[in-house]
Amino acid sequence: MQRRWLTVPVLGLLTVFLLTTLPAEQSTEVTQKPLIPEAYPPGELGEIVKLGQELVARTHEHPLSKQYVGNALDCTSCHLKNGTDARAASFLGVAAAYPAWSPREKRVITLEDRVLNCFMRSQNGIRPPLGSKVSVAITAYITWLSSGSEIRMNHQKPLGPRHVPSLSRKAELAEEKRGAKLYEDRCADCHGASGAGTTEGPPVWGKQSYNDGAGLSRNDKLSAWLKVSMPPDDTDLTEQEALDIAAYVNSHPRPHFILKEHLPPAERLGVYDW
């Protein structure tokens, strides 16, 4: 993979133009509603949204959030371009899907719950307290990216309108040996031959990567993400290649998830009974 995962915060407005084919004398350009809001909210709310954007970009090193992170990953390591990539685990419109039913937790969860659970699993850290500045800021940023989206609470899974689609090929068809060669050819330049990461890409296995309770520790989830996300700006992996790379990456050691080790002290936990 020749480009880095981590990106700088999004600046400006992304506008999508569609050229509509009409009778010759009526041809015109139609502008769709922008995916990313044009401006931050005014006042203190806007400052919190900006903070959330910064936390998403620098989660493991920002002074406010690093205490809750147990590896070298940032939110934008998986939610590319600070969640504004329309395909790679996008934040665009996702707030409109919450509250949502979560099969894993076997209850209805909020967007804030979902954010905090990622700290425990994908970032192998401690769940930030409900209502903390970190929690509120990241949730506010994601909600801002959903401005204007129609609310459609998801009664099946906590997934937004642009969630990563599953592959048609079954995960059981993955081949680690092929994946090793593909990783060497397509991934090692950015993520290192040892999977420990480089200045160009984060760790993909080992102590500084996601733990085995994270969604990406499952080959079906990781391969689906790879298919739409890697290499950045040149996502040309076939489904089989994505499966093979996922199998190889997830064959390596990574931290084991034990729930009680990722929860804050009871007095800072809030309501968490699952």
C-alpha positions in Angstrom: 0.0 0.0 0.0 1.7 3.2 -1.1 -0.3 5.8 0.8 -0.8 6.4 4.4 -4.0 5.8 6.3 -3.9 8.9 8.4 -5.2 12.1 7.0 -5.4 15.7 8.1 -8.7 17.2 9.1 -11.1 18.0 6.3 -11.1 21.6 5.1 -13.7 23.2 3.0 -16.8 21.8 1.3 -17.2 18.6 -0.7 -19.9 19.2 -3.4 -21.0 16.5 -5.8 -22.2 17.6 -9.3 -24.3 15.4 -11.5 -24.8 16.1 -15.2 -28.4 15.2 -16.1 -29.2 14.2 -19.6 -32.2 16.1 -20.9 -33.4 17.1 -24.3 -30.7 19.1 -26.0 -32.2 22.6 -25.4 -32.9 21.7 -21.7 -29.5 20.2 -20.7 -28.5 21.6 -17.3 -26.2 20.9 -14.3 -27.9 19.7 -11.2 -26.2 20.2 -7.8 -26.8 17.7 -5.1 -26.8 18.5 -1.4 -23.2 18.5 -0.1 -22.2 15.5 1.9 -20.1 17.5 4.3 -21.6 20.5 6.1 -20.5 23.9 4.7 -19.6 25.4 8.1 -19.2 24.6 11.7 -22.0 25.5 14.1 -21.6 28.9 15.8 -20.4 29.5 19.3 -19.3 26.8 21.8 -21.1 24.0 19.9 -18.8 24.7 16.9 -15.7 24.6 19.2 -16.8 21.2 20.5 -17.3 19.9 17.0 -13.9 21.1 16.0 -12.4 19.4 19.1 -14.2 16.2 18.1 -12.6 16.4 14.7 -9.2 16.8 16.2 -9.8 13.9 18.6 -10.8 11.7 15.6 -7.6 12.6 13.8 -5.2 12.3 16.7 -6.9 10.0 19.2 -3.9 8.1 20.5 -1.8 11.2 21.1 -4.2 14.0 21.9 -3.9 15.1 25.5 -7.6 14.6 26.2 -8.1 11.2 24.6 -4.7 9.4 24.9 -5.5 8.3 28.4 -8.3 6.1 27.1 -6.3 4.6 24.2 -4.2 1.4 24.6 -2.6 1.2 21.2 -1.3 3.4 18.3 -4.5 3.7 16.4 -6.7 6.8 15.9 -10.3 6.9 14.9 -9.3 7.9 11.4 -7.1 4.8 11.1 -10.3 2.9 10.2 -12.8 5.8 9.5 -10.7 7.3 6.8 -10.3 11.0 6.2 -11.7 11.6 9.7 -14.8 9.8 8.8 -15.6 11.8 5.7 -14.6 9.1 3.2 -18.0 8.0 1.8 -17.0 4.3 1.7 -14.4 3.5 4.3 -16.5 3.2 7.5 -18.0 6.6 6.9 -19.4 8.9 9.6 -21.5 10.7 7.0 -25.1 10.4 8.0 -24.4 7.8 10.7 -25.9 9.7 13.6 -29.3 9.4 11.9 -29.2 5.6 12.5 -29.2 6.0 16.3 -30.4 4.9 18.8 -30.1 1.4 17.3 -30.4 -2.2 18.2 -27.1 -3.9 18.9 -27.0 -7.7 18.6 -23.6 -7.8 20.4 -24.8 -5.9 23.4 -28.3 -7.3 23.1 -29.9 -3.9 23.8 -30.6 -0.5 22.2 -27.5 1.7 22.2 -26.9 5.3 21.5 -24.3 6.9 19.2 -22.3 7.8 22.3 -22.3 4.1 23.4 -21.0 3.1 20.0 -18.1 5.6 20.2 -17.1 4.6 23.7 -17.2 0.9 22.9 -14.7 1.5 20.0 -12.2 2.8 22.6 -12.4 -0.6 24.4 -12.1 -2.7 21.3 -10.6 -1.1 18.2 -8.3 1.1 20.4 -7.7 -1.6 23.1 -8.2 1.1 25.8 -10.5 2.1 28.6 -14.1 3.2 27.9 -14.3 7.0 28.5 -17.0 8.1 30.9 -20.4 9.0 29.5 -20.7 12.7 29.2 -16.9 13.3 29.3 -15.5 16.0 27.0 -13.9 13.3 24.8 -17.2 11.4 24.5 -19.3 14.5 23.8 -16.9 16.1 21.4 -16.5 13.0 19.2 -20.2 12.4 19.2 -20.9 16.0 18.4 -18.5 15.8 15.4 -20.1 12.7 14.0 -23.6 14.2 14.5 -22.5 17.4 12.7 -21.4 15.2 9.7 -25.0 13.9 9.7 -26.5 17.3 9.3 -29.6 17.2 7.2 -29.8 13.4 7.1 -33.2 11.8 7.5 -33.5 10.0 10.8 -33.8 6.2 10.2 -33.1 4.4 13.4 -31.7 1.0 12.7 -33.7 -1.8 14.4 -31.3 -4.5 13.2 -27.7 -3.4 13.7 -25.9 -0.2 14.7 -25.0 0.7 11.2 -25.3 4.0 9.3 -26.5 4.5 5.7 -23.0 4.2 4.3 -21.8 1.2 6.2 -19.2 -1.1 4.7 -21.1 -3.8 2.6 -20.4 -7.4 3.2 -18.5 -9.3 0.5 -20.2 -11.9 -1.6 -17.4 -14.4 -1.1 -17.4 -16.4 2.1 -14.6 -15.8 4.6 -13.9 -19.5 4.7 -12.4 -19.2 1.2 -9.5 -17.1 2.5 -6.0 -18.4 2.0 -3.3 -17.2 4.4 -0.3 -18.1 2.2 -1.7 -16.1 -0.7 -2.4 -13.3 1.8 1.2 -13.3 3.0 2.5 -12.7 -0.5 -0.2 -10.0 -1.1 0.7 -8.3 2.2 4.4 -8.2 1.2 3.5 -6.7 -2.2 0.7 -4.4 -1.3 0.8 -3.5 2.4 4.3 -3.9 3.9 5.6 -0.6 2.6 3.2 1.4 4.8 2.5 -1.1 7.6 5.8 -2.8 7.9 6.9 -6.4 7.2 6.4 -7.0 10.9 2.9 -5.4 11.0 4.1 -2.9 13.6 3.3 0.1 11.4 5.5 2.9 10.0 5.2 6.6 9.7 3.0 5.9 6.7 0.5 3.5 8.2 -0.6 2.2 11.7 0.1 -1.2 13.2 -2.1 -4.0 11.9 -1.2 -6.7 14.4 0.7 -6.9 17.7 0.3 -5.0 21.0 -0.2 -1.6 19.3 -3.1 -2.8 17.0 -6.8 -3.6 17.7 -7.6 -6.4 20.1 -9.5 -9.6 19.3 -12.8 -8.0 20.5 -12.8 -5.5 17.7 -14.9 -6.0 14.6 -11.8 -6.0 12.3 -10.5 -9.1 14.1 -13.1 -11.0 12.2 -11.9 -11.9 8.7 -15.3 -11.1 7.1 -15.3 -7.6 8.6 -11.7 -6.8 7.8 -11.9 -8.1 4.2 -15.0 -6.0 3.5 -13.2 -3.0 4.9 -10.1 -3.6 2.9 -12.1 -4.0 -0.3 -13.4 -0.4 -0.1 -10.5 1.2 1.7 -7.1 -0.1 0.6 -4.9 0.9 -0.9 -6.0 4.5 -0.2 -7.3 6.3 -3.4 -6.6 3.2 -5.4 -9.0 0.5 -4.0 -8.4 -2.2 -6.6 -8.3 -5.3 -4.4 -10.5 -8.2 -5.6 -12.8 -9.8 -3.0 -10.5 -12.8 -2.9 -7.4 -10.7 -2.4 -9.1 -8.8 0.4 -10.1 -12.1 2.1 -6.6 -13.5 1.8 -4.9 -10.4 3.2 -7.5 -10.3 6.1 -6.7 -13.9 6.9 -3.0 -13.3 6.9 -3.2 -10.1 9.1 -5.6 -11.7 11.6 -3.5 -14.9 11.9 -1.0 -12.9 13.9 -1.1 -12.3 17.7 -3.0 -9.3 19.0 -4.3 -8.3 22.5 -7.0 -10.4 24.0 -10.2 -8.6 24.9 -11.4 -9.1 28.5 -14.3 -6.7 29.1 -13.7 -5.9 32.8 -10.2 -4.8 31.9 -11.5 -2.1 29.6 -14.2 -0.5 31.9 -13.5 2.6 34.0 -14.0 2.5 37.8 -17.7 2.1 38.8 -18.1 5.7 39.9 -17.1 6.9 36.3 -18.9 4.2 34.4 -22.4 5.6 34.1 -25.1 3.1 33.0 -23.4 0.0 31.6 -25.1 -3.3 32.5 -24.2 -5.6 29.6 
